[in-house]
Amino acid sequence: MTASAPRTSVLFVCVHNAGRSQMGAAFLSHLAGDRIEVRSAGSAPAESVNPSVVEAMKEVGIDISARTPKILTPQAVRSSDVVITMGCGDACPVFPGKRYLDWQLDDPAGQGVDAVRPIRDAVEQRVRGLLAELGIPATA
């Protein structure tokens, strides 16, 4: 019996707007399946997901209504192969030798699902780029 190769572990961090980390984690889970271990974190655990984020993700066929971000801890960063910060790099613990990617995203004017859509589309494009970089074909 052969041991399977360890999965790449990716942590999405957006301290001030946890919806972004939820979107990143949801897209990566959706497009990579169980080939990558995916987590998200914010400054505090959320009781529920932002309804506008849920609605925008449902438009592209991804249900994140039950997904809540976890609290950001040094252990979460340490145990991840790739840490993706989304506009909050200063708040994320930094460890030498750890691979960090900083995904800056513009904040559109307005609120609700209309404001979330451009962020959602940018996050999906970056997630697809990450999968290509890792040599993992997207499932959708």
C-alpha positions as CSV (number, residue, x, y, z in Angstrom):
1,M,0.0,0.0,0.0
2,T,1.4,3.4,-1.0
3,A,1.0,6.6,1.0
4,S,-0.8,9.4,-0.9
5,A,1.0,12.6,-1.4
6,P,0.0,15.3,1.1
7,R,-2.4,17.9,-0.2
8,T,-1.4,21.5,-0.5
9,S,-3.0,23.5,2.3
10,V,-4.2,27.0,1.4
11,L,-5.4,29.6,4.0
12,F,-7.4,32.7,2.8
13,V,-7.1,35.6,5.2
14,C,-9.2,38.8,5.1
15,V,-9.4,40.3,8.5
16,H,-11.6,43.3,7.9
17,N,-14.0,41.7,5.3
18,A,-14.3,38.0,6.0
19,G,-16.6,37.6,3.0
20,R,-13.6,37.8,0.7
21,S,-11.8,34.9,2.5
22,Q,-15.1,32.9,2.4
23,M,-15.4,33.5,-1.4
24,G,-11.7,32.5,-2.0
25,A,-12.1,29.3,0.0
26,A,-15.4,28.4,-1.6
27,F,-14.1,28.9,-5.1
28,L,-10.9,26.9,-4.4
29,S,-12.9,24.1,-2.8
30,H,-15.4,24.1,-5.7
31,L,-12.7,24.1,-8.5
32,A,-10.1,21.9,-6.9
33,G,-12.3,19.5,-5.0
34,D,-10.5,17.5,-2.4
35,R,-7.1,17.9,-4.1
36,I,-6.3,20.9,-1.9
37,E,-7.0,21.6,1.8
38,V,-8.8,24.9,2.0
39,R,-9.5,27.2,5.0
40,S,-10.5,30.8,5.6
41,A,-9.9,33.1,8.5
42,G,-10.9,36.5,9.7
43,S,-10.5,38.7,12.8
44,A,-13.3,36.9,14.6
45,P,-15.6,33.9,13.9
46,A,-18.8,35.0,12.3
47,E,-22.3,33.8,13.4
48,S,-23.4,33.8,9.8
49,V,-22.3,34.6,6.3
50,N,-23.0,38.0,4.7
51,P,-26.3,37.6,2.8
52,S,-24.9,39.6,-0.2
53,V,-22.0,37.2,-0.4
54,V,-24.3,34.2,-0.2
55,E,-26.5,35.6,-3.0
56,A,-23.6,36.5,-5.3
57,M,-22.0,33.1,-4.9
58,K,-25.4,31.4,-5.5
59,E,-25.5,33.2,-8.9
60,V,-22.4,31.2,-9.9
61,G,-23.7,27.9,-8.4
62,I,-21.8,27.8,-5.1
63,D,-23.7,27.7,-1.9
64,I,-21.7,29.1,1.1
65,S,-24.7,29.7,3.4
66,A,-23.2,27.3,6.0
67,R,-19.6,28.5,5.6
68,T,-18.3,30.7,8.5
69,P,-14.8,32.0,8.7
70,K,-12.5,30.8,11.5
71,I,-10.5,33.0,13.8
72,L,-7.1,33.9,12.5
73,T,-4.3,32.3,14.6
74,P,-0.6,31.9,14.2
75,Q,-1.1,28.1,14.2
76,A,-3.5,28.4,11.2
77,V,-0.8,30.3,9.3
78,R,2.0,28.0,10.4
79,S,0.1,24.9,9.3
80,S,-0.7,26.2,5.8
81,D,1.5,25.8,2.7
82,V,0.2,29.0,1.0
83,V,-1.3,32.0,2.9
84,I,-3.3,34.4,0.7
85,T,-4.0,37.8,2.3
86,M,-6.7,39.8,0.7
87,G,-6.2,43.4,1.6
88,C,-5.1,42.8,5.2
89,G,-1.4,41.7,5.0
90,D,-0.4,43.8,8.0
91,A,-2.6,41.9,10.3
92,C,-1.5,38.5,9.3
93,P,1.4,36.8,11.2
94,V,4.5,36.4,9.1
95,F,6.8,33.4,9.4
96,P,10.2,33.1,7.5
97,G,10.0,30.7,4.6
98,K,6.2,30.7,4.4
99,R,4.7,31.3,1.0
100,Y,2.4,34.4,1.1
101,L,0.4,35.9,-1.8
102,D,-1.2,39.3,-1.4
103,W,-4.3,39.7,-3.4
104,Q,-5.3,43.3,-3.4
105,L,-8.9,43.9,-4.4
106,D,-10.6,47.2,-5.2
107,D,-13.6,48.1,-3.1
108,P,-16.5,49.0,-5.4
109,A,-18.9,51.7,-4.4
110,G,-22.2,50.7,-3.0
111,Q,-23.5,47.9,-0.9
112,G,-25.3,44.6,-1.4
113,V,-24.9,42.0,-4.1
114,D,-24.1,44.6,-6.8
115,A,-21.0,45.6,-4.9
116,V,-20.0,42.0,-4.2
117,R,-20.2,40.8,-7.8
118,P,-17.0,42.5,-9.0
119,I,-15.1,41.2,-6.0
120,R,-16.5,37.7,-6.6
121,D,-15.4,37.7,-10.2
122,A,-11.9,39.0,-9.3
123,V,-11.5,36.3,-6.6
124,E,-12.6,33.6,-9.1
125,Q,-10.1,34.7,-11.7
126,R,-7.3,34.7,-9.1
127,V,-8.3,31.3,-7.8
128,R,-8.2,29.9,-11.3
129,G,-4.7,31.5,-11.8
130,L,-3.5,29.8,-8.5
131,L,-4.8,26.4,-9.7
132,A,-2.9,26.9,-13.0
133,E,0.2,27.8,-11.1
134,L,-0.1,24.7,-8.9
135,G,-0.7,22.6,-12.0
136,I,-4.1,21.5,-10.9
137,P,-6.9,21.5,-13.5
138,A,-10.1,23.2,-12.5
139,T,-13.1,20.9,-12.3
140,A,-15.6,23.5,-13.5
